[in-house]
Amino acid sequence: MIKFISKKIGVLFVVSLLSTIQSCGIYSFSGASIPETMKTVSIRNFENTAPLVIPYLSQQLTKALEDRVRNNSRLSVIRSDADAIFEGRITGYNVSATAVQGNNQSTTSRLTITVHVKYQNNLKPELSFEQDFTQFKDFSIVGKPLEAQQQDLITDINQRLTEDIFNRAFANW
């Protein structure tokens, strides 16, 4: 009987602690610290100004950031008059060799994408920033050319880029 009561008290304590943390509106279990007063964010289309332009990259990066915000925060993504605004441009898309065989042929390559991001926090301007983010993914070209892997590589890199951007804006990392 005593074990049952102590378990019940322990559960009630944990539930009340979690409720207190969550009700503050400052911390979420995704790691984000979004002020309770922030309700909306606008994510403008990321223009592709890289020397090598992949036609669908701009749209996919923008959508990936929208999805990251929707899935990891309580913020509504709207088109204008938002509490915070993301905008930027893709400044780099580069494929380079990372491993070369004895016959001077590359067996492993690296796809690198760089994005310049401007984040404007209209509620707390001191948290605004302008910064470059770069991510890469190594891949083998033996038996499978870049064109056959490019979509998956871009998806993976976009996931990491949007995580970095989200964390910089909302987790103060």
Secondary structure, DSSP 8 states (H G I E B T S, - for coil): -HHHHHHHHHHHHHHHHHHHHHHTSS--TTS----TT--EEEE---EE-SSS--TTHHHHHHHHHHHHHHHHSS-EEESSS-SEEEEEEEEEEEEEEEEE-TTS-EEEEEEEEEEEEEEEESS-GGG-EEEEEEEEEEEE-SSS-HHHHHHHHHHHHHHHHHHHHHHHHHT--
